[in-house]
């Protein structure tokens, strides 16, 4: 099994995190200040250099003033669609 951070599904998560931050009108530094982490932490999460766990995901999203439940449902739909696309093409997509 490949590491999830190197999949197209994880790219969907990273894009959603960045989009959520941008929709909240926050820079990486502003979000980092809210989370009390170095701004490099935000960069590394959004770029895929650092893995984010479920609790950190909730912190990240809550700091953007977004409800994690609807966002999680959207992510699940998008990931399922990506998986269906992969199956239809008969292979892996990164």
C-alpha positions as CSV (number, residue, x, y, z in Angstrom):
1,X,0.0,0.0,0.0
2,X,1.4,3.4,-0.9
3,X,1.6,6.2,1.6
4,X,-1.5,8.3,1.6
5,X,0.5,11.5,1.4
6,X,1.5,10.6,-2.1
7,X,-2.0,10.0,-3.5
8,X,-4.4,12.2,-5.4
9,X,-6.8,11.8,-2.6
10,X,-4.4,13.5,-0.2
11,X,-3.9,16.2,-2.7
12,X,-7.6,16.8,-2.5
13,X,-7.3,17.2,1.3
14,X,-4.4,19.6,0.9
15,X,-6.2,21.7,-1.6
16,X,-9.3,21.9,0.6
17,X,-7.1,23.0,3.6
18,X,-5.5,25.8,1.5
19,X,-8.9,26.8,0.1
20,X,-10.4,27.0,3.5
21,X,-7.6,29.2,4.8
22,X,-7.9,31.5,1.8
23,X,-11.7,31.7,2.1
24,X,-11.3,32.7,5.7
25,X,-9.0,35.5,4.4
26,X,-6.0,34.3,6.4
27,X,-2.4,34.2,5.4
28,X,-0.3,31.2,6.5
29,X,1.2,33.4,9.2
30,X,-2.2,34.6,10.5
31,X,-3.5,31.0,10.7
32,X,-0.2,29.9,12.3
33,X,-0.7,32.6,15.0
34,X,-4.2,31.3,15.6
35,X,-3.0,27.8,16.0
36,X,0.1,28.9,17.9
37,X,2.4,27.0,15.6
38,X,5.3,28.2,13.4
39,X,4.1,29.5,10.0
40,X,6.3,26.9,8.4
41,X,3.9,24.2,9.9
42,X,1.1,25.6,7.8
43,X,3.3,25.7,4.7
44,X,4.4,22.1,5.2
45,X,0.9,20.8,5.8
46,X,-0.5,22.6,2.7
47,X,2.5,21.5,0.5
48,X,2.3,17.9,1.7
49,X,5.7,17.9,3.3
50,X,4.0,17.3,6.7
51,X,1.2,14.9,7.3
52,X,-1.9,16.2,9.2
53,X,-3.9,13.9,11.5
54,X,-7.7,14.1,12.2
55,X,-7.3,16.2,15.3
56,X,-5.0,18.7,13.6
57,X,-7.4,18.8,10.7
58,X,-10.2,19.9,13.1
59,X,-8.0,22.5,14.7
60,X,-6.9,23.8,11.3
61,X,-10.5,24.1,10.0
62,X,-11.9,25.5,13.3
63,X,-9.2,28.2,13.2
64,X,-10.6,29.2,9.8
65,X,-14.1,29.4,11.4
66,X,-15.4,26.5,9.3
67,X,-17.5,23.7,10.6
68,X,-15.5,20.5,10.0
69,X,-18.5,18.2,9.6
70,X,-19.8,19.6,6.2
71,X,-16.2,19.9,5.0
72,X,-15.5,16.3,6.0
73,X,-18.6,15.2,4.0
74,X,-17.4,17.2,1.0
75,X,-13.9,15.7,1.2
76,X,-15.4,12.2,1.4
77,X,-17.5,12.8,-1.7
78,X,-14.5,14.2,-3.6
79,X,-12.3,11.3,-2.5
80,X,-14.9,8.7,-3.5
81,X,-15.2,10.4,-6.9
82,X,-11.4,10.3,-7.3
83,X,-11.4,6.6,-6.4
84,X,-14.1,5.9,-8.9
85,X,-12.2,7.8,-11.5
86,X,-9.1,5.7,-10.7
87,X,-11.1,2.4,-11.0
88,X,-12.6,3.5,-14.3
89,X,-9.2,4.2,-15.7
90,X,-7.9,0.9,-14.5
91,X,-5.0,2.2,-12.6
92,X,-3.5,4.5,-10.0
93,X,-3.6,8.3,-10.3
94,X,-1.3,10.5,-8.4
